[in-house]
Each structure stands twice: as structure tokens, then as C-alpha cells.
């Protein structure tokens, strides 16, 4: 590394009490990326059903395939960054691919009425670019936050809290802005939502490119996120890189198209992957009995996480249908776009995250164990669905309910998320042996991917008032029946996890 690239620590404008300016560069970059992702997601199923005229079941399954693959590709992107070209290049590449993806969606939404065949091609290609881009972007930007600080620096936890706020600021602004311009009631306007998302991602890339060299640096002044300095790593040929990226995008497009239209294979692929990883880990003779017991806790917790996120992620599919069709959104002077309700989760996270952090500290020795907190998260999710189920109970066809039911549900869902999501990630980091730290984090990603695929399949069961759907023998005739399905699922999972929490806690702390 050229010594001229190393800055003196005082040039980084960091103080022991403050934070490096690099944190705010990463904050802004992640904020614009989350604006892009959540803004586009907020109108995706509406665009599919109202513009492309897909039926709700197909749109829901396609939504599940898309979001499932979004959680799978970071496994590839993280490997490429670690092995070949570093965090910086991956973040820039991922951002550019996602911006292009939304531009293709803009083109798709601009011509769906005049050239349906080309529009369909652009639609799947645009989603493929988004999937591939997320794979490069997502695993790399988060890992750079901790690198800005010396080892064991007490500011790291606060830094991740600030970074997490960036995620949620973007998550709140994306649906709001994209919904304002695109979700107007005229399907022809959806294109403006995709354009807004593309511009947001481009801003994030520009911010990162122009500020990374000055601020994204180690406390000793060395630049962070460069290519691995290993003798056996060959510098990639630019032409080969571009071709490889196009091949990767093509694979993502193909995987999405096949799962959505030919054969739904993703669920089976994920199960095989989890079983394969479990076999690889538990047959490793270098692991001690205690380590294997702790790893078993990760797999058990990941299983329960599937029930949480498959219900939580209805936000982008069935709950959007509900907001559009069965929620009274007319305020008299303004009609609230259905897509705006997807901003609620991020708004509530920003509002309530400090309260939950204070609560755990305040409880002191009475603070619940990690498994108990996660069970509580599932229980709060079940309450959220119970609230909205009561809101639609015994109402006639075509009757719209107050938006307060949807707002109340999202509040409980957010409280559930704050009990489960950060706790689960921390649990994996604490219990995973160093040798399998990345592989076990992959299990967590796979659980999230599986949750999203299942979320799409469950959303496909959303009743439209004319047909009856069923799941595991449970028949659903109304939206009340549909929402009660999640009450039963999440409530049962919460009860079982509560019963297991004491044993799981003992297993986590086991020394024999």
C-alpha cells in the first residue's frame, strides 16, 4: 500500500467522544440504498396487479421469490469482496446495478401499455439487476462500520445504532416519496416511483465515491475496504469483470423467472442448503461438544425466526392489498397512498428503538434472556395481527375500515421486531465459533430468505371475497380468517419458544 494514502488520525476529524466522519458517509450511502429498496418495494405488488394485471396470487409468489433471492445473493457478494476486490468496489458495483435495475423498471412501466412483451422482459431483467446489486452492496457496507474504530472501542455499539437509524430514515422516506409520485391512482404513474428509487441509489453511489477516500479510513489513517492484499489473488481483468457481472445478473434473472413461472424450487433449495451446512458443521471433529450445543441453539432460533419474518413481510404484499382495497384512506382533503403505510415500520423503529434500549438496561438483572425476548417478539407480532383481524371481523363486502387498525398493527409488529431482530443477530455472533462464524451467519441469511419465500406463498392465499383459500387444512373465506392464520402461527411459535427458552439459555451458557 502506498504510504501517501495513509492520513494522520487527526486528519480524520475524529475525537474519542465523537465519531469518525466516515460513519456519516456510510450512514448517507445506506440511507439512500434503503430509500431505493423500500421505495421500490412499496409499489411493486401494486404495479404488478394494477399495471401489468398479474393476479394477486402470482404477484405474491413473485414478490416472495424476489425478496427471497435478495437475501441469498449477499452470500455471493460477501465472498467476492473478501476474496477478490474488497468492500469499496462491491458497494459501488452493487449501487450501480441497483440504480440500473430501477431504470429498467422505469422503462418497463413506461411502455407496458404499448409493448407488453418487451415490458415483461424489462420487468424481470430490472428485478434481476436489483437482486444482483443487493448481493454486492448489502453485506459489505455494514461490515465497514466497525472497521472505522479501534478494537474494543466503546463507541462501536453507538455507531451501529446511528447506522441503523440511517437504514430506517431511508426506509421511511422511500415509500413516502416514491408513493407520492408513483402511487397516484393512475397506473401510468408507477414509473415515477421507479425513477425516484433509481435517482436515490445514484445519489448514494456518488456520495460514497466522492467521500470514501477522505473519510472511509482506519483510525491509523489507512484506507478501508481495498482489495485483499494477498499474493495468490490475481488482479481481475476489467473486461472479465464486466462479463462476469452480466453473467451473474443473467443467472439472477433466470432464477427469478424459473421460480416464478416454471417451477417453484427456491424452498427446496433453501432446505437443502441448510441441511448441507448443518451436516458440514456437526460432522466436523474439531468442534467440541459444548460448541456443537451452542451451534444447535442458532439453528433452533433460526427456525423460529422463519415464522416471524414470513408474517412480518406481508407488509410488501397482502398488507399492501389490504391497505389499497379495504382501508379508508380518504381524509377529505387528501387520499393517503396505500404505499405510505410501509413507512410506518421505519418511523416506529426510530421512535421506539431508544425506549427498548433503555428498557433492557433498566431491567438490569431481570432482563429477559435472548430466547425469551425473541418469543416476546413473536407474541407481539401475533397481537398485531389479532388487532387487525378484529378490525375486519364481521364487516360486509366492500366495506372499508379505519386506518387506525393498520397503524396499530404496524406498531405492535415494530415492537416485535425490536425484541427479535437485533437480539437474533447478536446471538449468532456470540455463539458461533470463529471457524464457522461466516457460515453460521449464512444460516441466518438463509432463514430470512426462506421467510420471504414463505411470505409470498402465504400472501398468495389472501382471499378476494369470491374464493376460498386454505393452508394446512385451515380454510380462509375472509380477511379476518386470513389474519387469524398469522395469529395462530406466530402465537403457537411464541408459546413453544417460551417453553424452550429456559433450556436454550442453559444450553447457551453450557460449559460441559
RABELCOR-V559420 format. One line per field, one symbol per residue. phi: phi as a letter, one per 20 degrees, with the letter a starting at -180 (. if undefined). A space follows every 10 residues. Layout:
phi->???
This chain:
phi->.fffeeefgf feldcgeecg fgffffgfff gfffgfffff ffdfffffee dfmfffffff ffgffffffg eefgffffff ffeccmfgff ffffffffff gffffffgfe cfedbfffff ffffffffff ffffgefffe ffffgfffdf gmffefgfff ffffffgeff fefgffffff edeeodgfeg gffffgfffg fffgffgfge dffedecfge nffdmffgec feeefffgff ffffffffff fffffffffe cdbfdggfff ffffffffff ffefffeeff ffffffffff fgfffgffff efffgecfff gfffdcdfde endadffgff ffffgfffff fdgfffffff ffflfegffg ffffffffff fffgffffff fdfmefgned dfffffffff ffffffffed ffffffffff effggdgfff ffffffffff ffffgfffff egfdndcddb blneecdcff ffffgfffff fffffffgfe gfffffffef dc
